[in-house]
Amino acid sequence: MQAILETLRPKQWVKNLVIFAGLIFDGQLFNLQPFLRVLLATLIFCLVSGLTYTLNDLLDINVDRLHPQKKNRPIASGRLSVQHAILLAVILALIAFPAAFLLSVEFGWVCLAYTLLILAYSKWLKKILILDVMIIALGFVLRVIAGVVVITVNYFSPWLFLITTLLAIFLGFGKRLSELKMLAAHASEHRNVLAGYSIPLLKDYLNIVLCATLITYCLYTFFGHPTVNTYAMMLTIPLVLYGLFRYMYLIENSNLAAAPEEALLRDRPLKLVVLLWALAVVVIIYFIY
Protein backbone atom coordinates (compact mmCIF):
# COMPACT_ATOMS: atom_id res chain seq x y z
CA MET A 1 0.00 0.00 0.00
CA GLN A 2 2.85 2.39 0.82
CA ALA A 3 4.40 1.77 -2.58
CA ILE A 4 1.08 2.51 -4.31
CA LEU A 5 0.66 5.80 -2.42
CA GLU A 6 4.19 6.86 -3.31
CA THR A 7 3.52 6.09 -6.97
CA LEU A 8 0.37 8.23 -6.94
CA ARG A 9 2.42 11.11 -5.46
CA PRO A 10 -0.27 12.69 -3.23
CA LYS A 11 2.08 15.57 -2.35
CA GLN A 12 1.91 16.71 -5.95
CA TRP A 13 -1.87 16.82 -5.82
CA VAL A 14 -1.50 20.26 -4.24
CA LYS A 15 -1.20 21.49 -7.86
CA ASN A 16 -4.81 20.48 -8.40
CA LEU A 17 -6.01 23.18 -5.99
CA VAL A 18 -5.76 25.43 -9.05
CA ILE A 19 -9.08 23.85 -10.05
CA PHE A 20 -10.74 26.04 -7.39
CA ALA A 21 -9.70 29.23 -9.22
CA GLY A 22 -12.92 29.53 -11.21
CA LEU A 23 -15.06 29.02 -8.12
CA ILE A 24 -13.14 31.48 -5.96
CA PHE A 25 -12.66 34.30 -8.47
CA ASP A 26 -16.30 34.09 -9.58
CA GLY A 27 -17.46 34.69 -6.01
CA GLN A 28 -19.06 31.25 -5.48
CA LEU A 29 -16.77 29.81 -2.81
CA PHE A 30 -19.51 29.87 -0.17
CA ASN A 31 -22.23 28.44 -2.42
CA LEU A 32 -22.63 24.81 -1.40
CA GLN A 33 -23.60 23.14 -4.69
CA PRO A 34 -20.85 24.73 -6.84
CA PHE A 35 -18.33 24.12 -4.06
CA LEU A 36 -19.20 20.42 -3.86
CA ARG A 37 -18.99 20.05 -7.65
CA VAL A 38 -15.54 21.65 -7.76
CA LEU A 39 -14.42 19.59 -4.77
CA LEU A 40 -15.54 16.41 -6.52
CA ALA A 41 -13.81 17.54 -9.72
CA THR A 42 -10.60 18.09 -7.76
CA LEU A 43 -10.78 14.62 -6.22
CA ILE A 44 -11.37 13.04 -9.63
CA PHE A 45 -8.51 15.03 -11.11
CA CYS A 46 -6.27 13.72 -8.33
CA LEU A 47 -7.06 10.21 -9.54
CA VAL A 48 -6.25 11.30 -13.10
CA SER A 49 -2.98 12.80 -11.84
CA GLY A 50 -2.17 9.56 -10.06
CA LEU A 51 -2.82 7.71 -13.30
CA THR A 52 -0.45 9.95 -15.26
CA TYR A 53 2.27 9.64 -12.61
CA THR A 54 1.96 5.84 -12.74
CA LEU A 55 2.15 5.78 -16.53
CA ASN A 56 5.09 8.22 -16.48
CA ASP A 57 7.01 6.00 -14.05
CA LEU A 58 6.35 2.97 -16.24
CA LEU A 59 7.63 4.78 -19.32
CA ASP A 60 10.68 6.20 -17.51
CA ILE A 61 11.61 3.17 -15.43
CA ASN A 62 15.08 2.73 -16.96
CA VAL A 63 15.96 6.43 -16.84
CA ASP A 64 14.68 6.79 -13.26
CA ARG A 65 17.01 4.00 -12.12
CA LEU A 66 19.97 6.24 -13.02
CA HIS A 67 18.65 9.31 -11.20
CA PRO A 68 19.98 10.02 -7.65
CA GLN A 69 16.47 10.62 -6.29
CA LYS A 70 14.05 9.02 -8.76
CA LYS A 71 15.77 5.64 -8.42
CA ASN A 72 13.98 5.31 -5.07
CA ARG A 73 10.53 5.53 -6.66
CA PRO A 74 8.50 2.33 -6.14
CA ILE A 75 8.47 1.17 -9.75
CA ALA A 76 12.11 2.05 -10.48
CA SER A 77 13.29 0.42 -7.23
CA GLY A 78 11.17 -2.69 -7.73
CA ARG A 79 9.01 -2.17 -4.64
CA LEU A 80 6.02 -2.03 -6.99
CA SER A 81 6.24 -4.52 -9.83
CA VAL A 82 5.53 -3.51 -13.41
CA GLN A 83 2.55 -5.88 -13.52
CA HIS A 84 1.00 -4.35 -10.39
CA ALA A 85 1.68 -0.84 -11.69
CA ILE A 86 -0.15 -1.62 -14.95
CA LEU A 87 -3.07 -3.03 -12.95
CA LEU A 88 -3.10 0.12 -10.82
CA ALA A 89 -3.23 2.29 -13.93
CA VAL A 90 -6.14 0.31 -15.36
CA ILE A 91 -8.11 0.55 -12.09
CA LEU A 92 -7.52 4.31 -11.86
CA ALA A 93 -8.64 4.82 -15.46
CA LEU A 94 -11.79 2.75 -14.92
CA ILE A 95 -12.72 4.85 -11.90
CA ALA A 96 -11.59 8.34 -12.93
CA PHE A 97 -12.86 8.70 -16.51
CA PRO A 98 -16.43 7.42 -16.01
CA ALA A 99 -16.70 9.58 -12.87
CA ALA A 100 -15.40 12.62 -14.78
CA PHE A 101 -17.90 12.23 -17.64
CA LEU A 102 -20.75 11.64 -15.16
CA LEU A 103 -19.90 14.89 -13.38
CA SER A 104 -19.67 16.87 -16.62
CA VAL A 105 -19.08 15.86 -20.21
CA GLU A 106 -16.81 18.87 -20.71
CA PHE A 107 -14.87 17.97 -17.58
CA GLY A 108 -14.48 14.42 -18.83
CA TRP A 109 -12.95 15.66 -22.09
CA VAL A 110 -10.59 17.95 -20.15
CA CYS A 111 -9.42 15.00 -18.03
CA LEU A 112 -8.91 12.89 -21.14
CA ALA A 113 -7.05 15.71 -22.90
CA TYR A 114 -4.82 16.18 -19.85
CA THR A 115 -3.99 12.48 -19.72
CA LEU A 116 -3.11 12.35 -23.43
CA LEU A 117 -1.05 15.52 -23.08
CA ILE A 118 0.98 14.09 -20.20
CA LEU A 119 1.45 10.80 -22.06
CA ALA A 120 2.75 12.71 -25.08
CA TYR A 121 4.96 14.74 -22.76
CA SER A 122 6.37 11.64 -21.06
CA LYS A 123 7.05 9.89 -24.36
CA TRP A 124 8.18 12.69 -26.67
CA LEU A 125 7.54 16.32 -25.75
CA LYS A 126 9.72 16.45 -22.63
CA LYS A 127 12.73 15.95 -24.91
CA ILE A 128 12.05 19.16 -26.84
CA LEU A 129 13.75 22.30 -25.53
CA ILE A 130 11.40 25.04 -24.24
CA LEU A 131 8.32 23.08 -25.36
CA ASP A 132 8.88 20.79 -22.36
CA VAL A 133 8.16 23.68 -19.99
CA MET A 134 5.30 25.09 -22.07
CA ILE A 135 3.54 21.72 -21.92
CA ILE A 136 3.74 21.83 -18.13
CA ALA A 137 2.13 25.27 -18.26
CA LEU A 138 -0.64 23.95 -20.51
CA GLY A 139 -1.32 21.28 -17.90
CA PHE A 140 -2.03 24.00 -15.33
CA VAL A 141 -4.29 25.85 -17.75
CA LEU A 142 -6.28 22.63 -18.27
CA ARG A 143 -6.68 22.39 -14.49
CA VAL A 144 -8.16 25.89 -14.41
CA ILE A 145 -10.48 25.02 -17.30
CA ALA A 146 -11.53 21.87 -15.44
CA GLY A 147 -12.72 23.98 -12.53
CA VAL A 148 -14.61 26.36 -14.79
CA VAL A 149 -16.55 23.80 -16.82
CA VAL A 150 -18.09 21.95 -13.86
CA ILE A 151 -20.00 25.02 -12.64
CA THR A 152 -21.89 27.93 -14.17
CA VAL A 153 -19.39 30.77 -14.09
CA ASN A 154 -20.72 34.30 -14.40
CA TYR A 155 -17.35 35.86 -15.13
CA PHE A 156 -13.80 34.53 -15.13
CA SER A 157 -11.18 37.05 -16.19
CA PRO A 158 -9.06 35.94 -19.17
CA TRP A 159 -6.17 37.62 -17.36
CA LEU A 160 -6.17 34.68 -14.95
CA PHE A 161 -5.50 32.19 -17.75
CA LEU A 162 -2.50 34.28 -18.81
CA ILE A 163 -1.24 34.58 -15.22
CA THR A 164 -1.59 30.82 -14.74
CA THR A 165 0.38 30.18 -17.92
CA LEU A 166 3.20 32.58 -17.06
CA LEU A 167 3.47 31.42 -13.45
CA ALA A 168 3.63 27.78 -14.54
CA ILE A 169 6.36 28.62 -17.08
CA PHE A 170 8.26 30.46 -14.32
CA LEU A 171 8.03 27.43 -12.02
CA GLY A 172 9.00 25.13 -14.90
CA PHE A 173 12.16 27.02 -15.80
CA GLY A 174 13.00 27.26 -12.10
CA LYS A 175 12.64 23.49 -11.86
CA ARG A 176 14.95 23.00 -14.85
CA LEU A 177 17.56 25.35 -13.37
CA SER A 178 17.48 23.54 -10.03
CA GLU A 179 17.82 20.18 -11.77
CA LEU A 180 20.74 21.43 -13.83
CA LYS A 181 22.55 22.67 -10.74
CA MET A 182 21.76 19.57 -8.68
CA LEU A 183 22.74 17.02 -11.33
CA ALA A 184 25.72 19.05 -12.63
CA ALA A 185 27.73 17.26 -15.34
CA HIS A 186 25.39 14.24 -15.29
CA ALA A 187 22.23 16.31 -15.94
CA SER A 188 21.68 15.18 -19.54
CA GLU A 189 21.98 11.52 -18.50
CA HIS A 190 18.91 11.88 -16.29
CA ARG A 191 16.86 14.26 -18.47
CA ASN A 192 17.89 14.58 -22.12
CA VAL A 193 16.45 18.05 -22.57
CA LEU A 194 18.84 19.46 -19.96
CA ALA A 195 21.67 19.07 -22.48
CA GLY A 196 20.16 21.99 -24.40
CA TYR A 197 19.83 24.27 -21.40
CA SER A 198 22.55 26.19 -19.58
CA ILE A 199 22.48 28.03 -16.28
CA PRO A 200 22.89 31.51 -17.87
CA LEU A 201 20.16 30.74 -20.44
CA LEU A 202 17.70 29.55 -17.81
CA LYS A 203 18.40 32.58 -15.64
CA ASP A 204 17.61 34.80 -18.63
CA TYR A 205 14.38 32.90 -19.22
CA LEU A 206 13.45 33.26 -15.55
CA ASN A 207 14.07 37.00 -15.57
CA ILE A 208 11.94 37.46 -18.69
CA VAL A 209 9.05 35.35 -17.39
CA LEU A 210 9.29 36.95 -13.92
CA CYS A 211 8.83 40.42 -15.43
CA ALA A 212 5.97 39.23 -17.64
CA THR A 213 4.25 37.53 -14.68
CA LEU A 214 4.48 40.61 -12.46
CA ILE A 215 3.29 42.99 -15.18
CA THR A 216 0.39 40.69 -16.09
CA TYR A 217 -0.66 40.30 -12.46
CA CYS A 218 -0.53 44.06 -11.91
CA LEU A 219 -2.68 44.62 -15.00
CA TYR A 220 -5.12 41.98 -13.73
CA THR A 221 -5.51 43.78 -10.40
CA PHE A 222 -6.49 46.95 -12.29
CA PHE A 223 -8.57 45.57 -15.16
CA GLY A 224 -9.51 42.00 -14.21
CA HIS A 225 -12.83 42.96 -12.59
CA PRO A 226 -14.39 45.61 -14.84
CA THR A 227 -17.74 45.63 -13.02
CA VAL A 228 -16.32 46.86 -9.69
CA ASN A 229 -15.28 50.39 -8.79
CA THR A 230 -12.33 49.62 -6.53
CA TYR A 231 -8.71 48.65 -7.08
CA ALA A 232 -8.41 46.80 -3.78
CA MET A 233 -6.87 43.76 -5.52
CA MET A 234 -3.72 45.82 -6.11
CA LEU A 235 -3.03 45.43 -2.38
CA THR A 236 -2.05 41.81 -3.11
CA ILE A 237 0.79 42.84 -5.44
CA PRO A 238 3.43 42.99 -2.65
CA LEU A 239 2.53 39.43 -1.60
CA VAL A 240 2.94 38.15 -5.15
CA LEU A 241 6.21 40.04 -5.48
CA TYR A 242 7.57 38.52 -2.28
CA GLY A 243 6.42 35.02 -3.27
CA LEU A 244 8.19 35.18 -6.62
CA PHE A 245 11.36 36.59 -5.09
CA ARG A 246 11.32 33.94 -2.38
CA TYR A 247 11.04 31.22 -5.00
CA MET A 248 14.01 32.67 -6.88
CA TYR A 249 15.94 32.60 -3.61
CA LEU A 250 15.11 28.91 -3.23
CA ILE A 251 16.30 28.24 -6.77
CA GLU A 252 19.68 29.76 -5.94
CA ASN A 253 20.15 28.40 -2.43
CA SER A 254 18.42 25.01 -2.17
CA ASN A 255 17.19 22.02 -4.16
CA LEU A 256 13.55 22.58 -3.19
CA ALA A 257 12.75 24.34 -6.46
CA ALA A 258 13.47 21.07 -8.30
CA ALA A 259 10.05 20.03 -6.95
CA PRO A 260 7.78 23.12 -6.68
CA GLU A 261 5.20 21.27 -4.58
CA GLU A 262 7.94 20.44 -2.04
CA ALA A 263 8.95 24.09 -1.94
CA LEU A 264 5.36 25.10 -1.22
CA LEU A 265 4.90 22.48 1.49
CA ARG A 266 8.29 22.76 3.19
CA ASP A 267 9.39 26.39 2.90
CA ARG A 268 7.59 28.29 5.66
CA PRO A 269 7.98 31.84 4.26
CA LEU A 270 6.66 30.73 0.87
CA LYS A 271 3.81 28.78 2.43
CA LEU A 272 2.90 31.75 4.64
CA VAL A 273 2.86 34.28 1.80
CA VAL A 274 0.69 31.99 -0.36
CA LEU A 275 -1.80 31.59 2.49
CA LEU A 276 -1.82 35.36 3.12
CA TRP A 277 -2.37 36.00 -0.58
CA ALA A 278 -5.26 33.51 -0.71
CA LEU A 279 -6.83 35.08 2.39
CA ALA A 280 -6.44 38.58 0.95
CA VAL A 281 -8.06 37.52 -2.35
CA VAL A 282 -11.04 35.99 -0.53
CA VAL A 283 -11.51 39.08 1.66
CA ILE A 284 -11.34 41.44 -1.33
CA ILE A 285 -13.64 39.45 -3.62
CA TYR A 286 -16.25 38.50 -1.01
CA PHE A 287 -16.26 41.46 1.37
CA ILE A 288 -15.03 44.48 -0.61
CA TYR A 289 -16.16 43.94 -4.19
Secondary structure, DSSP 8 states (H G I E B T S, - for coil): -HHHHHHH-GGGGGGGGGGGHHHHHTT-TT-HHHHHHHHHHHHHHHHHHHHHHHHHHHHTHHHHTTSTTGGGSHHHHTSS-HHHHHHHHHHHHHHHHHHHHHH-HHHHHHHHHHHHHHHHHHHTGGGSTTHHHHHHHHHHHHHHHHHHHTS--S---HHHHHHHHHHHHHHHHHHHHHHHHHHGGGHHHH-GGGGG--HHHHHHHHHHHHHHHHHHHHHHHHHS-TT-S--GGGGGHHHHHHHHHHHHHHHHH-SGGGSHHHHHHH-HHHHHHHHHHHHHHHHIIIII-
